[in-house]
Amino acid sequence: MPKAKTHKGARKRVRVTKTGKIKFRHTFTGHLMSGRSGDRRRGLRRRGVLQSQTETTKILKMLGKARP
């Protein structure tokens, strides 16, 4: 059986923490931010942490990592 390949798009967009959580950059932060409140902009600056176990499993599989 051939080796599994890492999904390059996923590799560029997410990071896996030591505990196996997925960190990602929020969407809608590129431009047109003046129409949003300061609270919202401040929240979007921080990295998001994926909450869904199902999505975490899918992304870890795309990255070629096993669940810890």
C-alpha positions in Angstrom: 0.0 0.0 0.0 1.4 3.4 -0.9 2.3 6.0 1.8 -0.4 8.4 2.8 0.2 12.0 1.7 -0.2 15.0 3.8 -2.9 17.5 2.7 -0.8 20.5 1.9 -3.6 23.0 2.2 -4.5 21.8 5.7 -0.8 21.8 6.7 -0.5 25.5 5.8 -3.6 26.5 7.6 -3.7 24.7 10.9 -1.4 23.8 13.8 -1.7 20.9 16.2 -0.9 21.6 19.8 0.9 19.2 22.1 -2.4 18.0 23.6 -3.7 17.3 20.1 -6.0 20.3 19.7 -6.3 22.1 16.3 -5.5 25.8 16.2 -6.5 27.9 13.2 -6.8 31.5 12.0 -10.2 33.0 11.9 -11.9 33.9 8.6 -13.2 37.3 7.5 -10.1 39.2 8.9 -8.5 40.3 5.6 -10.2 43.7 5.0 -13.4 45.7 5.5 -12.9 45.5 9.3 -14.1 49.1 10.0 -17.7 47.9 10.0 -17.1 45.5 12.8 -17.0 46.3 16.5 -13.8 46.5 18.4 -14.8 43.4 20.5 -15.3 41.4 17.4 -12.0 42.5 15.8 -10.1 41.7 19.0 -11.7 38.3 19.2 -10.8 37.6 15.5 -7.2 38.4 16.2 -6.8 35.5 18.5 -6.3 32.0 17.1 -9.3 29.8 17.2 -9.3 26.3 18.7 -11.4 23.7 17.0 -14.2 22.4 19.4 -15.7 19.6 17.3 -14.2 16.1 17.9 -15.4 14.9 14.5 -13.6 17.8 12.6 -10.5 17.3 14.7 -10.3 13.7 13.8 -10.8 14.5 10.1 -8.0 17.2 10.1 -5.6 15.0 12.0 -6.2 12.3 9.4 -5.5 14.8 6.6 -2.2 15.8 8.3 -1.2 12.1 8.7 -1.2 12.2 12.5 -2.8 9.7 14.8 -5.0 10.7 17.7 -2.9 11.0 20.9 
